[in-house]
Structures are given as structure tokens and as C-alpha cells.
Amino acid sequence: LPNMKEKDGELFFTFDDKELRYRNRHLDLIINPNSRDRFIKRSQIISTIRFLLSKKNFMEVETPVLQPIYGGAAARPFITKHNTLDKDFYLRIAVELYLKRLVVGGFDGVYEFSKDFRNEGMSRFHNPEFTQMELYVAYKDYNWMMDLVEKMVEKIALDLHGTTEVQVGKKR
């Protein structure tokens, strides 16, 4: 393992090459506290959202990852073969259509943290495999949704940082 040393304010043996860090995430987590903290904060954010939505009687669901027809977003899917059915299936590009069906089926509020896959390039800013959270609710409008999201962001900030004030650059 790289063993970071400091002498006269200068750091030696650091593990800061981005390519190496992305390809060796396990080493990055051991050596760089900021990387480790990012993973912990992500977990805390998800827990806070689950808690808040549970209090509002939303139901967390899981919908199919393999789909016979892809839809819900304008993206190219990954295609795989279902051997038993001798048919192509698609890794989902969005969870939207299945969640809307649940609302139509009588569930007033549903959400999912979903793994989605979009077959459209790759860079350190764009991963073809990603997690997103979507929620759908019956009998509400966009004003209600904006209020919910605002409360959610406030609760996340309070749970993670104890305040809703943030510093951007030198401004608070």
C-alpha cells in the first residue's frame, strides 16, 4: 500500500492518480479518507430518504431489471438473451413504466432505488450502469412534489451535516 508521508508541509507517496484510484477503488478507500467518507454519506442519504418516505406511507418496491420491451427513457439498452424463452431481453433503462403501473393498480405512493443501464458511452462523468431513485404518487401536483423534494433535501442536510447552510467556495 502507498504509505503517505508528510514533511515540512509537503506530501509524499500519495495515491492521487485518478486512473489508479478508479481502477483500484479498494486501495482508494483505504488510503483516502475523503473517498471513504463519500461512500458513507451516500449510504446515509439513502437511509434518510427511506425513512422520510416511509413516514409518508410510500411503499418501496422492486421492479424487473430484465424487460421484454425497454422503455421509459430515450436511451439505447443493453441486450441479453433469455435462453429458456429463446428471446432477447433488455436491461432496464428506466423504472418509470413499472412504477406508474403500480400507481394505476391502486398504490398511492411508490418508489424504488433502481439500478439502470444505458448503453451510451462511458467516461469518468458518465457510467452506463447507475442508481437512481424515482417515486410516483397519486392525486398530487408538481407543487406538492417540489415541497416534498425541498423537505427531503433539508432532512438530508440536517442528518449529514447538522445544518442546512452550505459553503460554496468562500461563500456561505
Backbone hydrogen bonds, N-H to C=O, Kabsch-Sander energy under -0.5 kcal/mol:
donor,donor_aa,acceptor,acceptor_aa,energy
4,M,2,P,-0.7
5,K,12,F,-2.4
7,K,10,E,-2.6
10,E,7,K,-2.0
12,F,5,K,-3.0
16,D,14,T,-0.5
18,K,16,D,-0.6
21,R,17,D,-2.6
22,Y,18,K,-2.6
23,R,19,E,-2.0
24,N,20,L,-1.4
25,R,22,Y,-0.6
27,L,24,N,-0.9
28,D,24,N,-2.1
29,L,25,R,-2.5
30,I,26,H,-1.4
31,I,27,L,-2.5
32,N,28,D,-2.8
35,S,32,N,-0.7
36,R,32,N,-1.7
37,D,33,P,-2.7
38,R,34,N,-1.7
39,F,35,S,-1.5
40,I,36,R,-1.9
41,K,37,D,-2.7
42,R,38,R,-2.0
43,S,39,F,-1.9
44,Q,40,I,-2.2
45,I,41,K,-2.6
46,I,42,R,-2.2
47,S,43,S,-2.2
48,T,44,Q,-2.4
49,I,45,I,-2.5
50,R,46,I,-2.6
51,F,47,S,-2.4
52,L,48,T,-2.7
53,L,49,I,-2.7
54,S,50,R,-2.4
55,K,51,F,-2.2
56,K,52,L,-1.0
57,N,54,S,-1.9
58,F,53,L,-2.7
59,M,109,G,-2.4
60,E,58,F,-0.5
61,V,111,Y,-2.5
67,Q,65,V,-0.6
67,Q,90,Y,-2.6
75,A,73,A,-1.4
80,T,89,F,-2.9
82,H,87,K,-3.1
83,N,81,K,-0.9
86,D,82,H,-1.2
87,K,82,H,-1.6
89,F,80,T,-3.3
90,Y,67,Q,-2.6
91,L,78,F,-2.1
92,R,65,V,-2.2
99,L,95,V,-1.8
100,K,96,E,-2.4
101,R,97,L,-1.7
102,L,98,Y,-1.6
103,V,99,L,-1.7
104,V,100,K,-2.5
105,G,101,R,-2.0
106,G,103,V,-1.6
107,F,102,L,-2.2
108,D,106,G,-0.6
110,V,136,Y,-2.6
111,Y,59,M,-1.9
112,E,134,E,-2.1
114,S,112,E,-0.8
114,S,132,Q,-3.2
116,D,114,S,-0.6
116,D,130,F,-3.1
117,F,92,R,-2.9
118,R,128,P,-2.6
119,N,76,R,-3.0
120,E,118,R,-2.0
123,S,126,H,-2.5
130,F,116,D,-2.3
132,Q,114,S,-2.3
134,E,112,E,-2.0
136,Y,110,V,-2.7
138,A,108,D,-2.9
145,M,141,D,-1.9
146,M,142,Y,-2.7
147,D,143,N,-2.1
148,L,144,W,-2.4
149,V,145,M,-2.6
150,E,146,M,-2.3
151,K,147,D,-2.3
152,M,148,L,-2.5
153,V,149,V,-2.6
154,E,150,E,-2.2
155,K,151,K,-2.6
156,I,152,M,-2.4
157,A,153,V,-2.4
158,L,154,E,-2.4
159,D,155,K,-2.7
160,L,156,I,-2.5
161,H,157,A,-2.7
162,G,157,A,-0.7
162,G,158,L,-1.5
163,T,157,A,-0.9
168,V,166,V,-0.5
168,V,171,K,-2.6
169,G,167,Q,-0.6
171,K,168,V,-2.0
